[in-house]
Amino acid sequence: MMRDFLTELLRVYWFAPPVALWRAVELRTAAVETYERPILDLGCGDGLVGDVLFGPGGADVGFDPWEAQLRQAARLTTYRWLQQADGHCMPYPDHIFATLFSNSVLEHIPSVAPIMREAGRVLRPGGRFIFTVPSDAFRHFLYYAHVRLAAGDTAGAERYAAEVDGWLAHYHYHSPQEWADLLAEGGMVLEKARYYIPEPVEHLWDRMNHRFGLRGWSPWRLLVSPRLRHLPTQRWLARWVVRRFSHLWRTYYEMEVGPGERGGGLLIVGRRAR
Ligand SMILES: C[S@@+](CC[C@H](N)C(=O)[O-])C[C@H]1O[C@@H](n2cnc3c(N)ncnc32)[C@H](O)[C@@H]1O
């Protein structure tokens, strides 16, 4: 039976529903791949995404430079081994992992060529590097950039997209061909490039980030503040979010990128030469 990542992710990210929508489509796309062990999760963060994808004991190693996030990942049972480290210098011997997984990490690293060389080093010959990133269409599919462009305000559209880059700390949006060239730096070849997040889904996501005040202060952020987790109102809110949006956003969750079209997200699979 097909997993319902939308409901699963809304349960995890009930306090930030647009994050749940993006991650649900992302994991629906990533879950199609097979993940041969041992698995390394590069930039695992708080581990919540790895936990949904791999389940208890399902990933071998996770690392991230951000200590507070790692501490949260350590509360889960997903990873056998967690380490504070940076992708530029992975503290592992050569050729030990069968799969490297990385979800929404590489766009936050200004120069990815050195990461690719490290990935190629720790991967076994024939091993795969599976990662997700926002795509070369991401900036074009932002709803509020689109609205400005439609009104002839090209400078305003660019200003808005640049604000989003700054807010999300995105440094680049490579095309599949550019990823193929970067993979080659680590002795890997591009095996698959698959777009996800069709344009209407990214429009909704962008509008909902504003609706839920994910940027700056908002009453919603006050309501879901981690400092108020003990209040029963938050349990009620969490249940309401899951019930309402797993129904309301279902068609967006299930929407596919059409043949020959691009999406706001990109899944890349690279294979290490044998
Ligand atoms: C958007 S979060 C994604 C976390 C997790 N993969 C997920 O899907 O929830 C980006 C993560 O990349 C990590 N990161 C940033 N620079 C990194 C680097 N140079 N090496 C490894 N991880 C890095 C951050 O610490 C952060 O946890």
The ligand as a Gaussian input file, in Angstrom:
#p B3LYP/6-31G(d) Opt

LIG

0 1
 C       17.064000      22.443000       5.654000
 S       18.056000      21.545000       6.765000
 C       17.696000      19.870000       6.269000
 C       17.917000      18.904000       7.378000
 C       17.443000      17.474000       7.070000
 N       18.204000      16.874000       6.011000
 C       15.971000      17.472000       6.720000
 O       15.608000      17.109000       5.617000
 O       15.164000      17.853000       7.588000
 C       19.708000      21.788000       6.153000
 C       20.768000      21.112000       6.987000
 O       22.020000      21.219000       6.304000
 C       23.020000      21.280000       7.291000
 N       24.272000      21.799000       6.697000
 C       24.577000      23.073000       6.378000
 N       25.842000      23.152000       5.928000
 C       26.344000      21.892000       5.956000
 C       27.613000      21.321000       5.620000
 N       28.629000      22.076000       5.184000
 N       27.786000      19.999000       5.780000
 C       26.757000      19.211000       6.228000
 N       25.545000      19.708000       6.568000
 C       25.342000      21.026000       6.434000
 C       22.406000      22.231000       8.317000
 O       23.069000      22.188000       9.564000
 C       20.976000      21.747000       8.358000
 O       20.757000      20.772000       9.351000

